[in-house]
Amino acid sequence: MTYSIASIVLISITAFQALSGHVHVSAKSEPLCSDASGIYLGLAIDEDSYETFAGKEYIAPAPTEKTPPWAPKSSPPQQWKLTDEQNDAGPQKSFGGKYLQVSPDTGRTYPDPTSHHHCHLKIITDIEEESPYISFQLRVPKGGQGIHTLFVRWTGGDDIGGGDSFYVVMKHKGEIVSGQRTIKPSVVPVDSDKMPFAGCCYQHSTHACPCFHTKPDEATCAEHDWLDKEHAAEHDKECLVGEGMMDIIKAPKWYLFSGQEDGNVMDFEEEPWDATCEANGSNTADSGHDFPSWYLEKGDYELRIYAREDGTAVDGIYVAGPDANAPGITHKYSTGDSTICPRTPLFKTIGMSLGIGLGVVGLVAFLMISETGQEVMHQGKLLISRVRSGNLARDSMQEYEQMGQLETNVNYPVRDDGYIQ
């Protein structure tokens, strides 16, 4: 069999596309590499340093007398939108006058308590396809392995930042990377037999519901804000055990950022970079006992920031590698400061593609034109044919056995002359 040069080229191109077709190259975001100081920086104003993914639409159930005041309203799919800073409203003092914010702001929370039957995050898959998120790609080089710590520049729109919050997750090849072993304050259900809680008092500005062992007076908690133990338990309310009781978190899967150390809100500079959070946190405000850190080997990673509540605003991320310092409070970043990995020169990309392409062309030509190549192909076809024939024969035997048409080890009576009766 002979082939024209055009046929060989066409087949070669098809083979090259098949070999390289599984690689997805994003036209929007670029991976972040560490700078000379070991720092990975991704800013909201640098749109090619991240990607955003929308969440799912939410249809609120019909309200009843038991519907809590914090129940979210129906909303379209929410997403992190790049928002221009306004002088009279919204977060202030962002780098470059822009920031990412979850919108529309409808009071929605994640995970959705009506679909997961609880208000607290138990497993990260509860929000993976539900909550909108920001995705940063990190590229750890050879020799750069070690503990990496995250700082986030963010702010919220409620009193002391308690009502706006988000989760952080690190992934590698689609799998979650566990954080460092740590601790967090112990909690129990509000109706636990171990602790005599009477209920909790809902705070409209922060959405918190601190627990009480006895019902407080009207001055401490208005009657319409009080949730007795049974009612609070229906909404999966958890209470702090107190007295310094802690749980060990051996391999945290996520970190909760909710609430900031400084009281002022809507201002990124009040707490320029926040690293205090809670490992596997799920309460209204994080404990501040933990720091988001992971041991990363050489390779590519994805840092995701999932919305927990809408209105949350993020100005940027700062990941300190093993030998890097924490961010300074006075340093100001501007457009283009994100540590995007150096792009491969066009001529080098073309050269690599051309080299691979010529290699494929050469292989195809060798197999189709040369006598040795054709003999290799012939032997390969014979081998494939034998394997297929063996499989077909085996399948046929199995079918016969199942149909009862093939009988083995049967003793038939034999006559004296040697013939079967």
Secondary structure, DSSP 8 states (H G I E B T S, - for coil): ----HHHHHHHHHHHHHHHHTT----SS---EE--TTSEEEEETT-GGG-EEE----B------TT--TT----B---EEEEEE--SSSS-BS-GGGEEEEEES-S--BSS-HHHHSSSS--STHHHHTTS-EEEEEEEE-TT--EEEEEEEEEE-SSGGG-S-EEEEEEEETTEE-----EEEE-EEETT-SSS---EEE--TTT----EESS---TTTS-GGGEEEHHHHHHTT-EEE--TT-EEEESS-S-EEEE--SSS--SBTTSSSSB--BEET--SSS--S-B--EEEE-SEEEEEEEEESBTT-EEEEEEEE-TT-----SS----TT-S-B-----HHHHHHHHHHHHHHHHHHHHHHHHSHHHHHHHHHHHHHHHHHHHHHHHHHHHHHHHHHT----S----B-TTS-B-
